[in-house]
Amino acid sequence: MKLDTFLPVAPESHFSIYNLPYGVFTPLAGGPTRVGVAIGNLVLDLALLQKTGFFAGTVLAETAVFSQPNLNAFIALGAAAWNRARTIIQTLLLRENPTLRDNISLRQRAFWPLSAVRLHMPVQISEYTDFYASKEHASNVGAIFGRETPLLENWLHLPIAYHGRASSIVMDGTPIRRPRGQRFDPDRGAPIFAPTAELDFELEIGFFVGPGNSLGQPIPIERAEEQIFGLVLLNDWSARDIQRWEYRPLGPFLGKNFATSISPWVVPLAALQPFRVPAPVQEPPPLPYLQSASRWTYDIHLEARLQTTQMTTAVPISRTNFRYLYWSMAQQIAHHTSNGCNLRAGDLLATGTISGPTPDSAGCLLELSWGGARPIALPGGETRAYLQNGDRLTLTGWCQGEGYRVGFGSLTGLIIA
């Protein structure tokens, strides 16, 4: 169904009426932190709409979920409440609906220019799990590390993951300080403690869970998507040399937990439904608890852009797509809870690096430069095997509709010494 809004929204805007991502903001002019949705270059104040009675007669009116400093209370209400809120908000923004369109006084109070607000971490994240769901990425990493069989024996049978640190998840725009750690020095034949020489990005999508499950009660795969509130861009920064020295036998630790960045706007899963596409065929078939009657994924174009201190604009260094992921979000949730592990409202799960089938669709520098052996060429004669101080790395992504986009905005981190 074609939707049109009375607000001016450019066709290339990531925040169309088809999107309506949720975020948390404070007006620069002052006032409490509250929840809003992005539409074009504006933020619609949901706390004001709630106080004005627009959610009357729904569960949304029973508690002040939009007057909170995070989305957790709203996420905990579950899919029925999310869908009801989305319907009400989308209806209010339609061109033919005079409720907001013709109430100039209310519009002046309800809409804030994006330039007039400060965005905050959208969710209070208590737990964070990072998966390893891209077959292309896992295969490339195995080949770079010189394994005869790039994919380990278990990879095609279950979604591999590790638990990260929620405490070091940061917002878009937060500078990334180059971490120090133990790494092996081949010249000395021994480890040294020094700043990482192989700082990397990882192009990922994160998704917030809610309302979760009780301890001991797995989430069946057919009900897993009901638990996905929305998606964000995610960059799981990595110190490859530190990680390479430390990861055996228990996996990532200090090479990964120094910083993970997310974008501020949470795109509802409902906004992505028009962009569902068949998921990759899985061979061999996974065990029954990871099988579903229908296998879908989403057509989300993703890019990584790099700007060095010598460049005036950023250039794309990777173009890939969410649809390439071998293990779906539903499979990740089903496996995560299959042993009875309880997820909670606001938990963050991430896909792992998203890489595609071509060299320029790799989602990290480890792959793009093939472990540093083939540095990528940049304008002006510069090259990069890994990130240098002063580099600015930006992720972006969107679904392309007919004359509109459902996008994630951007996620930027500047590397500092």
C-alpha positions as a Markdown table, in Angstrom:
| # | Residue | x | y | z |
|---|---|---|---|---|
| 1 | Met | 0.0 | 0.0 | 0.0 |
| 2 | Lys | 1.3 | 3.4 | -1.0 |
| 3 | Leu | 1.7 | 5.8 | 2.0 |
| 4 | Asp | 2.2 | 9.5 | 1.8 |
| 5 | Thr | 2.8 | 12.0 | 4.6 |
| 6 | Phe | 2.1 | 15.7 | 4.9 |
| 7 | Leu | 5.7 | 16.3 | 6.0 |
| 8 | Pro | 8.5 | 17.1 | 3.5 |
| 9 | Val | 10.5 | 13.9 | 3.2 |
| 10 | Ala | 13.0 | 13.5 | 0.4 |
| 11 | Pro | 12.9 | 10.2 | -1.5 |
| 12 | Glu | 16.5 | 9.4 | -0.5 |
| 13 | Ser | 15.8 | 10.0 | 3.2 |
| 14 | His | 16.4 | 7.0 | 5.3 |
| 15 | Phe | 13.5 | 8.0 | 7.6 |
| 16 | Ser | 10.4 | 7.7 | 5.4 |
| 17 | Ile | 6.9 | 7.1 | 6.7 |
| 18 | Tyr | 7.5 | 3.5 | 5.8 |
| 19 | Asn | 10.3 | 3.3 | 8.4 |
| 20 | Leu | 9.6 | 5.3 | 11.6 |
| 21 | Pro | 12.6 | 4.2 | 13.7 |
| 22 | Tyr | 12.6 | 4.6 | 17.4 |
| 23 | Gly | 15.2 | 6.6 | 19.3 |
| 24 | Val | 15.7 | 8.5 | 22.6 |
| 25 | Phe | 16.4 | 12.2 | 22.6 |
| 26 | Thr | 16.8 | 15.4 | 24.7 |
| 27 | Pro | 16.0 | 18.8 | 23.2 |
| 28 | Leu | 19.1 | 21.0 | 23.1 |
| 29 | Ala | 16.9 | 23.7 | 24.5 |
| 30 | Gly | 16.3 | 21.7 | 27.6 |
| 31 | Gly | 13.8 | 19.3 | 29.1 |
| 32 | Pro | 13.6 | 15.6 | 30.0 |
| 33 | Thr | 14.9 | 12.7 | 27.9 |
| 34 | Arg | 12.1 | 10.9 | 26.1 |
| 35 | Val | 11.3 | 8.6 | 23.2 |
| 36 | Gly | 10.6 | 9.7 | 19.6 |
| 37 | Val | 10.5 | 8.4 | 16.1 |
| 38 | Ala | 12.4 | 9.9 | 13.1 |
| 39 | Ile | 10.5 | 11.1 | 10.1 |
| 40 | Gly | 12.6 | 12.9 | 7.4 |
| 41 | Asn | 14.7 | 15.5 | 9.2 |
| 42 | Leu | 12.3 | 15.6 | 12.2 |
| 43 | Val | 11.8 | 13.8 | 15.5 |
| 44 | Leu | 8.2 | 13.2 | 16.6 |
| 45 | Asp | 7.9 | 13.4 | 20.4 |
| 46 | Leu | 6.0 | 10.3 | 21.5 |
| 47 | Ala | 6.0 | 11.3 | 25.1 |
| 48 | Leu | 3.9 | 14.4 | 24.2 |
| 49 | Leu | 1.6 | 12.3 | 22.1 |
| 50 | Gln | 1.1 | 9.9 | 25.0 |
| 51 | Lys | 0.4 | 12.8 | 27.4 |
| 52 | Thr | -2.1 | 14.3 | 24.9 |
| 53 | Gly | -4.1 | 11.1 | 24.8 |
| 54 | Phe | -3.2 | 9.7 | 21.3 |
| 55 | Phe | -2.6 | 6.2 | 22.7 |
| 56 | Ala | -5.8 | 6.2 | 24.9 |
| 57 | Gly | -7.6 | 2.8 | 25.1 |
| 58 | Thr | -4.4 | 0.8 | 24.5 |
| 59 | Val | -1.8 | -0.8 | 26.8 |
| 60 | Leu | 0.5 | 2.1 | 25.8 |
| 61 | Ala | -1.6 | 4.5 | 27.8 |
| 62 | Glu | -1.3 | 2.5 | 31.0 |
| 63 | Thr | 2.3 | 3.4 | 31.7 |
| 64 | Ala | 4.5 | 6.3 | 30.6 |
| 65 | Val | 6.7 | 4.1 | 28.4 |
| 66 | Phe | 7.6 | 7.0 | 26.1 |
| 67 | Ser | 8.6 | 9.3 | 28.9 |
| 68 | Gln | 11.6 | 7.1 | 29.7 |
| 69 | Pro | 15.3 | 7.6 | 29.1 |
| 70 | Asn | 15.4 | 4.3 | 27.1 |
| 71 | Leu | 13.2 | 2.0 | 25.1 |
| 72 | Asn | 13.3 | -0.9 | 27.5 |
| 73 | Ala | 9.8 | -0.4 | 29.0 |
| 74 | Phe | 8.3 | -0.2 | 25.6 |
| 75 | Ile | 10.2 | -3.2 | 24.3 |
| 76 | Ala | 9.0 | -5.3 | 27.3 |
| 77 | Leu | 5.4 | -4.8 | 26.2 |
| 78 | Gly | 5.8 | -7.2 | 23.2 |
| 79 | Ala | 4.9 | -7.4 | 19.6 |
| 80 | Ala | 1.2 | -6.5 | 19.9 |
| 81 | Ala | 2.0 | -3.2 | 21.6 |
| 82 | Trp | 4.8 | -2.4 | 19.1 |
| 83 | Asn | 2.4 | -3.0 | 16.2 |
| 84 | Arg | -0.3 | -0.9 | 17.8 |
| 85 | Ala | 2.0 | 2.0 | 18.4 |
| 86 | Arg | 3.3 | 1.8 | 14.8 |
| 87 | Thr | -0.2 | 1.9 | 13.4 |
| 88 | Ile | -1.2 | 4.9 | 15.4 |
| 89 | Ile | 1.9 | 6.9 | 14.6 |
| 90 | Gln | 1.8 | 6.0 | 10.9 |
| 91 | Thr | -1.8 | 7.0 | 10.7 |
| 92 | Leu | -1.2 | 10.3 | 12.4 |
| 93 | Leu | 1.4 | 11.1 | 9.8 |
| 94 | Leu | -0.6 | 10.4 | 6.7 |
| 95 | Arg | -1.3 | 13.3 | 4.3 |
| 96 | Glu | -5.1 | 12.7 | 4.4 |
| 97 | Asn | -5.2 | 12.7 | 8.3 |
| 98 | Pro | -5.9 | 16.3 | 9.6 |
| 99 | Thr | -5.3 | 15.4 | 13.3 |
| 100 | Leu | -1.7 | 16.6 | 13.3 |
| 101 | Arg | -1.6 | 18.1 | 9.9 |
| 102 | Asp | -4.0 | 20.9 | 10.7 |
| 103 | Asn | -3.2 | 21.4 | 14.4 |
| 104 | Ile | -0.4 | 23.9 | 14.1 |
| 105 | Ser | 0.0 | 24.5 | 17.8 |
| 106 | Leu | 0.4 | 20.7 | 18.5 |
| 107 | Arg | 2.8 | 20.3 | 15.5 |
| 108 | Gln | 5.1 | 23.0 | 16.9 |
| 109 | Arg | 5.3 | 21.2 | 20.2 |
| 110 | Ala | 5.4 | 17.6 | 18.8 |
| 111 | Phe | 8.1 | 17.9 | 16.1 |
| 112 | Trp | 11.8 | 18.7 | 16.7 |
| 113 | Pro | 14.4 | 19.2 | 14.0 |
| 114 | Leu | 17.1 | 16.6 | 14.2 |
| 115 | Ser | 19.6 | 19.4 | 14.5 |
| 116 | Ala | 17.9 | 20.6 | 17.7 |
| 117 | Val | 18.1 | 17.4 | 19.7 |
| 118 | Arg | 20.8 | 15.3 | 21.4 |
| 119 | Leu | 20.4 | 11.5 | 20.7 |
| 120 | His | 21.2 | 9.0 | 23.4 |
| 121 | Met | 21.8 | 5.3 | 23.7 |
| 122 | Pro | 18.4 | 3.9 | 22.7 |
| 123 | Val | 18.3 | 0.9 | 25.0 |
| 124 | Gln | 19.8 | 0.0 | 28.4 |
| 125 | Ile | 21.7 | -3.0 | 27.3 |
| 126 | Ser | 22.2 | -5.7 | 30.0 |
| 127 | Glu | 23.6 | -8.5 | 27.8 |
| 128 | Tyr | 25.3 | -8.7 | 24.4 |
| 129 | Thr | 25.9 | -11.7 | 22.2 |
| 130 | Asp | 27.8 | -11.6 | 18.9 |
| 131 | Phe | 27.2 | -14.3 | 16.3 |
| 132 | Tyr | 29.4 | -15.6 | 13.4 |
| 133 | Ala | 26.6 | -16.0 | 10.9 |
| 134 | Ser | 28.1 | -15.2 | 7.5 |
| 135 | Lys | 29.4 | -18.3 | 5.6 |
| 136 | Glu | 31.5 | -16.1 | 3.3 |
| 137 | His | 33.1 | -14.4 | 6.3 |
| 138 | Ala | 33.9 | -17.6 | 8.1 |
| 139 | Ser | 35.2 | -19.2 | 5.0 |
| 140 | Asn | 37.5 | -16.2 | 4.2 |
| 141 | Val | 38.8 | -16.1 | 7.8 |
| 142 | Gly | 39.6 | -19.8 | 7.7 |
| 143 | Ala | 41.4 | -19.5 | 4.4 |
| 144 | Ile | 43.4 | -16.4 | 5.7 |
| 145 | Phe | 44.4 | -18.4 | 8.8 |
| 146 | Gly | 45.7 | -21.2 | 6.5 |
| 147 | Arg | 43.2 | -23.9 | 7.5 |
| 148 | Glu | 43.0 | -26.7 | 5.0 |
| 149 | Thr | 39.2 | -26.8 | 5.5 |
| 150 | Pro | 38.3 | -23.1 | 6.0 |
| 151 | Leu | 35.0 | -23.9 | 7.8 |
| 152 | Leu | 35.3 | -25.8 | 11.0 |
| 153 | Glu | 33.4 | -29.0 | 11.4 |
| 154 | Asn | 30.6 | -27.5 | 13.5 |
| 155 | Trp | 30.0 | -24.3 | 11.5 |
| 156 | Leu | 27.3 | -25.7 | 9.2 |
| 157 | His | 25.4 | -27.2 | 12.0 |
| 158 | Leu | 24.9 | -24.4 | 14.5 |
| 159 | Pro | 25.2 | -20.6 | 14.8 |
| 160 | Ile | 28.5 | -19.9 | 16.4 |
| 161 | Ala | 28.6 | -17.0 | 18.9 |
| 162 | Tyr | 30.4 | -15.5 | 21.9 |
| 163 | His | 29.3 | -13.3 | 24.8 |
| 164 | Gly | 30.6 | -9.7 | 24.6 |
| 165 | Arg | 30.6 | -6.8 | 27.0 |
| 166 | Ala | 27.5 | -4.6 | 27.2 |
| 167 | Ser | 29.5 | -2.1 | 29.3 |
| 168 | Ser | 31.7 | -1.1 | 26.3 |
| 169 | Ile | 28.9 | -0.6 | 23.8 |
| 170 | Val | 28.9 | 3.0 | 22.6 |
| 171 | Met | 26.9 | 5.3 | 20.5 |
| 172 | Asp | 27.5 | 6.6 | 17.0 |
| 173 | Gly | 30.1 | 9.3 | 17.0 |
| 174 | Thr | 32.0 | 8.0 | 20.0 |
| 175 | Pro | 35.8 | 8.2 | 19.3 |
| 176 | Ile | 37.5 | 4.7 | 19.3 |
| 177 | Arg | 40.7 | 4.7 | 21.3 |
| 178 | Arg | 43.3 | 2.3 | 19.9 |
| 179 | Pro | 43.5 | -0.4 | 22.5 |
| 180 | Arg | 46.7 | -1.8 | 24.0 |
| 181 | Gly | 47.2 | -5.5 | 24.7 |
| 182 | Gln | 49.4 | -8.5 | 24.5 |
| 183 | Arg | 50.3 | -9.5 | 21.0 |
| 184 | Phe | 52.9 | -11.9 | 19.6 |
| 185 | Asp | 56.1 | -10.3 | 18.2 |
| 186 | Pro | 57.6 | -12.7 | 15.6 |
| 187 | Asp | 60.9 | -10.8 | 15.7 |
| 188 | Arg | 61.3 | -11.5 | 19.4 |
| 189 | Gly | 59.6 | -14.8 | 19.4 |
| 190 | Ala | 57.6 | -13.7 | 22.4 |
| 191 | Pro | 54.6 | -11.5 | 23.3 |
| 192 | Ile | 54.8 | -7.8 | 23.9 |
| 193 | Phe | 52.3 | -5.4 | 25.5 |
| 194 | Ala | 51.7 | -2.5 | 23.0 |
| 195 | Pro | 48.9 | -0.7 | 21.0 |
| 196 | Thr | 47.3 | -3.0 | 18.4 |
| 197 | Ala | 48.9 | -2.7 | 15.0 |
| 198 | Glu | 45.8 | -4.4 | 13.3 |
| 199 | Leu | 42.8 | -2.4 | 14.3 |
| 200 | Asp | 39.8 | -3.4 | 12.2 |
| 201 | Phe | 36.1 | -2.8 | 11.8 |
| 202 | Glu | 33.3 | -5.3 | 11.4 |
| 203 | Leu | 30.2 | -4.4 | 9.5 |
| 204 | Glu | 27.2 | -6.0 | 11.3 |
| 205 | Ile | 23.6 | -5.6 | 12.1 |
| 206 | Gly | 22.4 | -5.7 | 15.8 |
| 207 | Phe | 18.9 | -6.6 | 16.9 |
| 208 | Phe | 17.2 | -5.9 | 20.2 |
| 209 | Val | 15.2 | -8.7 | 21.9 |
| 210 | Gly | 12.0 | -8.3 | 23.8 |
| 211 | Pro | 10.2 | -9.3 | 26.0 |
| 212 | Gly | 12.3 | -12.4 | 26.3 |
| 213 | Asn | 11.8 | -15.9 | 27.8 |
| 214 | Ser | 11.8 | -17.5 | 31.3 |
| 215 | Leu | 14.9 | -19.4 | 32.4 |
| 216 | Gly | 14.6 | -23.0 | 31.2 |
| 217 | Gln | 12.0 | -22.2 | 28.5 |
| 218 | Pro | 13.5 | -22.2 | 25.0 |
| 219 | Ile | 12.0 | -19.9 | 22.3 |
| 220 | Pro | 10.9 | -22.2 | 19.4 |
| 221 | Ile | 12.1 | -21.0 | 16.0 |
| 222 | Glu | 8.6 | -20.4 | 14.7 |
| 223 | Arg | 8.0 | -17.8 | 17.5 |
| 224 | Ala | 11.5 | -16.3 | 17.4 |
| 225 | Glu | 10.8 | -13.3 | 15.1 |
| 226 | Glu | 8.1 | -12.2 | 17.5 |
| 227 | Gln | 10.9 | -11.4 | 19.9 |
| 228 | Ile | 12.8 | -9.0 | 17.5 |
| 229 | Phe | 11.9 | -5.5 | 18.4 |
| 230 | Gly | 14.2 | -3.7 | 15.9 |
| 231 | Leu | 17.6 | -3.5 | 14.2 |
| 232 | Val | 20.6 | -1.1 | 14.3 |
| 233 | Leu | 23.9 | -0.8 | 12.5 |
| 234 | Leu | 26.7 | -2.3 | 14.6 |
| 235 | Asn | 30.4 | -2.1 | 14.4 |
| 236 | Asp | 32.2 | -4.7 | 16.5 |
| 237 | Trp | 35.7 | -3.1 | 16.5 |
| 238 | Ser | 38.5 | -5.7 | 16.6 |
| 239 | Ala | 42.2 | -5.8 | 17.4 |
| 240 | Arg | 43.2 | -8.7 | 15.2 |
| 241 | Asp | 46.8 | -9.2 | 16.5 |
| 242 | Ile | 45.6 | -9.2 | 20.1 |
| 243 | Gln | 42.7 | -11.5 | 19.2 |
| 244 | Arg | 45.0 | -13.9 | 17.3 |
| 245 | Trp | 47.3 | -14.3 | 20.3 |
| 246 | Glu | 44.6 | -14.7 | 23.0 |
| 247 | Tyr | 41.7 | -16.6 | 21.4 |
| 248 | Arg | 42.8 | -20.2 | 21.8 |
| 249 | Pro | 41.2 | -22.1 | 23.5 |
| 250 | Leu | 38.3 | -20.0 | 24.8 |
| 251 | Gly | 37.7 | -17.4 | 22.0 |
| 252 | Pro | 37.7 | -13.6 | 21.8 |
| 253 | Phe | 38.4 | -11.5 | 24.9 |
| 254 | Leu | 40.4 | -8.2 | 25.0 |
| 255 | Gly | 40.8 | -8.1 | 21.2 |
| 256 | Lys | 37.0 | -7.5 | 21.0 |
| 257 | Asn | 35.6 | -6.0 | 24.2 |
| 258 | Phe | 37.2 | -2.6 | 24.1 |
| 259 | Ala | 34.4 | -1.0 | 22.0 |
| 260 | Thr | 31.3 | -1.9 | 20.0 |
| 261 | Ser | 29.4 | 0.9 | 18.3 |
| 262 | Ile | 25.7 | 1.0 | 17.5 |
| 263 | Ser | 23.6 | 3.5 | 15.5 |
| 264 | Pro | 21.0 | 5.6 | 17.5 |
| 265 | Trp | 17.8 | 4.8 | 15.5 |
| 266 | Val | 16.2 | 1.3 | 16.0 |
| 267 | Val | 14.4 | 0.3 | 12.8 |
| 268 | Pro | 11.3 | -1.8 | 13.6 |
| 269 | Leu | 11.3 | -5.3 | 12.2 |
| 270 | Ala | 7.8 | -4.5 | 10.9 |
| 271 | Ala | 9.3 | -1.8 | 8.6 |
| 272 | Leu | 11.4 | -4.5 | 6.9 |
| 273 | Gln | 8.6 | -6.9 | 6.0 |
| 274 | Pro | 8.2 | -5.5 | 2.4 |
| 275 | Phe | 11.9 | -6.4 | 1.8 |
| 276 | Arg | 11.7 | -10.1 | 2.8 |
| 277 | Val | 13.6 | -12.4 | 0.4 |
| 278 | Pro | 14.3 | -16.1 | 0.5 |
| 279 | Ala | 17.2 | -17.0 | 2.8 |
| 280 | Pro | 20.3 | -19.0 | 1.5 |
| 281 | Val | 19.8 | -22.7 | 1.1 |
| 282 | Gln | 21.4 | -24.6 | 4.1 |
| 283 | Glu | 23.2 | -27.8 | 3.2 |
| 284 | Pro | 23.3 | -30.0 | 5.2 |
| 285 | Pro | 19.9 | -29.2 | 6.7 |
| 286 | Pro | 20.3 | -28.2 | 10.3 |
| 287 | Leu | 18.8 | -30.1 | 13.2 |
| 288 | Pro | 15.0 | -29.9 | 13.6 |
| 289 | Tyr | 15.0 | -27.2 | 16.3 |
| 290 | Leu | 16.7 | -24.9 | 13.8 |
| 291 | Gln | 14.4 | -25.6 | 10.9 |
| 292 | Ser | 11.3 | -23.5 | 10.1 |
| 293 | Ala | 8.4 | -23.9 | 7.6 |
| 294 | Ser | 9.6 | -20.9 | 5.7 |
| 295 | Arg | 13.1 | -19.4 | 5.5 |
| 296 | Trp | 13.2 | -15.6 | 5.0 |
| 297 | Thr | 15.8 | -12.9 | 5.3 |
| 298 | Tyr | 15.9 | -9.2 | 4.3 |
| 299 | Asp | 17.3 | -7.3 | 1.4 |
| 300 | Ile | 19.3 | -4.6 | 3.2 |
| 301 | His | 22.1 | -2.9 | 1.3 |
| 302 | Leu | 25.1 | -2.2 | 3.5 |
| 303 | Glu | 28.2 | -0.1 | 3.0 |
| 304 | Ala | 31.4 | 0.7 | 4.9 |
| 305 | Arg | 33.1 | 4.1 | 4.0 |
| 306 | Leu | 36.5 | 5.2 | 5.0 |
| 307 | Gln | 37.9 | 8.8 | 5.3 |
| 308 | Thr | 41.6 | 9.3 | 6.1 |
| 309 | Thr | 43.2 | 12.5 | 7.3 |
| 310 | Gln | 44.3 | 13.1 | 3.7 |
| 311 | Met | 40.8 | 12.8 | 2.2 |
| 312 | Thr | 38.1 | 15.4 | 2.0 |
| 313 | Thr | 35.3 | 12.9 | 1.7 |
| 314 | Ala | 34.7 | 9.3 | 2.6 |
| 315 | Val | 34.9 | 6.5 | 0.0 |
| 316 | Pro | 33.1 | 3.2 | 0.0 |
| 317 | Ile | 35.5 | 0.3 | 0.7 |
| 318 | Ser | 32.8 | -2.4 | 1.1 |
| 319 | Arg | 29.3 | -3.0 | -0.3 |
| 320 | Thr | 27.4 | -6.0 | 0.9 |
| 321 | Asn | 23.9 | -7.2 | 1.8 |
| 322 | Phe | 22.2 | -8.6 | 4.9 |
| 323 | Arg | 20.6 | -11.3 | 2.6 |
| 324 | Tyr | 23.9 | -13.1 | 2.4 |
| 325 | Leu | 23.7 | -14.3 | 6.0 |
| 326 | Tyr | 23.7 | -18.1 | 6.3 |
| 327 | Trp | 22.2 | -18.2 | 9.8 |
| 328 | Ser | 19.0 | -16.1 | 10.2 |
| 329 | Met | 18.1 | -14.0 | 13.2 |
| 330 | Ala | 15.3 | -16.5 | 14.1 |
| 331 | Gln | 17.9 | -19.3 | 14.1 |
| 332 | Gln | 20.2 | -17.3 | 16.3 |
| 333 | Ile | 17.5 | -16.7 | 18.9 |
| 334 | Ala | 16.3 | -20.3 | 18.8 |
| 335 | His | 19.8 | -21.6 | 19.3 |
| 336 | His | 20.7 | -19.0 | 22.0 |
| 337 | Thr | 17.7 | -20.2 | 24.1 |
| 338 | Ser | 17.7 | -23.9 | 23.1 |
| 339 | Asn | 19.5 | -24.8 | 26.4 |
| 340 | Gly | 17.0 | -22.7 | 28.4 |
| 341 | Cys | 19.1 | -19.5 | 28.5 |
| 342 | Asn | 16.8 | -16.6 | 29.2 |
| 343 | Leu | 16.9 | -13.5 | 27.1 |
| 344 | Arg | 15.6 | -10.2 | 28.5 |
| 345 | Ala | 13.9 | -7.1 | 27.0 |
| 346 | Gly | 16.7 | -5.0 | 25.6 |
| 347 | Asp | 19.3 | -7.7 | 25.2 |
| 348 | Leu | 21.4 | -7.0 | 22.1 |
| 349 | Leu | 22.3 | -9.8 | 19.6 |
| 350 | Ala | 24.5 | -9.2 | 16.6 |
| 351 | Thr | 25.0 | -11.0 | 13.3 |
| 352 | Gly | 28.8 | -11.0 | 13.2 |
| 353 | Thr | 30.6 | -9.6 | 10.2 |
| 354 | Ile | 28.4 | -9.6 | 7.0 |
| 355 | Ser | 30.4 | -10.5 | 3.9 |
| 356 | Gly | 29.2 | -11.3 | 0.4 |
| 357 | Pro | 30.5 | -13.5 | -2.4 |
| 358 | Thr | 32.8 | -11.0 | -4.1 |
| 359 | Pro | 36.1 | -9.4 | -2.8 |
| 360 | Asp | 34.6 | -6.0 | -2.5 |
| 361 | Ser | 31.7 | -7.3 | -0.4 |
| 362 | Ala | 33.8 | -8.3 | 2.5 |
| 363 | Gly | 32.7 | -6.8 | 5.7 |
| 364 | Cys | 36.1 | -6.1 | 7.4 |
| 365 | Leu | 39.7 | -5.2 | 6.6 |
| 366 | Leu | 40.9 | -8.6 | 7.6 |
| 367 | Glu | 39.2 | -9.9 | 4.5 |
| 368 | Leu | 39.5 | -6.8 | 2.3 |
| 369 | Ser | 43.3 | -6.8 | 2.7 |
| 370 | Trp | 43.5 | -10.6 | 3.0 |
| 371 | Gly | 45.2 | -10.5 | 6.4 |
| 372 | Gly | 47.2 | -7.5 | 5.5 |
| 373 | Ala | 48.9 | -9.2 | 2.5 |
| 374 | Arg | 47.0 | -7.1 | 0.0 |
| 375 | Pro | 46.4 | -3.6 | 1.3 |
| 376 | Ile | 43.4 | -1.8 | -0.4 |
| 377 | Ala | 44.1 | 1.2 | -2.6 |
| 378 | Leu | 42.6 | 4.6 | -1.7 |
| 379 | Pro | 42.3 | 7.9 | -3.6 |
| 380 | Gly | 45.5 | 9.9 | -3.5 |
| 381 | Gly | 47.8 | 6.9 | -3.5 |
| 382 | Glu | 47.1 | 5.9 | 0.2 |
| 383 | Thr | 46.6 | 2.2 | 1.1 |
| 384 | Arg | 45.2 | 0.5 | 4.1 |
| 385 | Ala | 45.7 | -3.0 | 5.5 |
| 386 | Tyr | 44.2 | -1.9 | 8.9 |
| 387 | Leu | 42.9 | 1.3 | 10.4 |
| 388 | Gln | 45.3 | 4.1 | 11.3 |
| 389 | Asn | 44.9 | 6.9 | 13.9 |
| 390 | Gly | 42.8 | 9.7 | 12.4 |
| 391 | Asp | 40.8 | 7.3 | 10.1 |
| 392 | Arg | 37.0 | 7.8 | 10.2 |
| 393 | Leu | 35.0 | 4.7 | 9.5 |
| 394 | Thr | 31.3 | 5.0 | 8.7 |
| 395 | Leu | 28.7 | 2.3 | 8.2 |
| 396 | Thr | 25.3 | 2.8 | 6.5 |
| 397 | Gly | 22.5 | 0.7 | 5.2 |
| 398 | Trp | 19.0 | 0.9 | 3.7 |
| 399 | Cys | 16.3 | -1.0 | 2.0 |
| 400 | Gln | 15.2 | 0.5 | -1.3 |
| 401 | Gly | 11.5 | 0.8 | -2.0 |
| 402 | Glu | 9.7 | 2.4 | -5.0 |
| 403 | Gly | 10.4 | 6.0 | -4.4 |
| 404 | Tyr | 11.4 | 5.7 | -0.8 |
| 405 | Arg | 13.9 | 4.2 | 1.6 |
| 406 | Val | 13.8 | 2.4 | 4.9 |
| 407 | Gly | 17.3 | 3.2 | 6.3 |
| 408 | Phe | 19.4 | 3.0 | 9.4 |
| 409 | Gly | 21.1 | 6.4 | 9.1 |
| 410 | Ser | 24.9 | 6.1 | 9.7 |
| 411 | Leu | 27.3 | 4.8 | 12.3 |
| 412 | Thr | 30.7 | 6.6 | 12.6 |
| 413 | Gly | 33.8 | 6.1 | 14.7 |
| 414 | Leu | 37.0 | 8.1 | 14.6 |
| 415 | Ile | 40.2 | 6.3 | 15.5 |
| 416 | Ile | 42.3 | 8.1 | 18.1 |
| 417 | Ala | 45.7 | 7.2 | 19.6 |
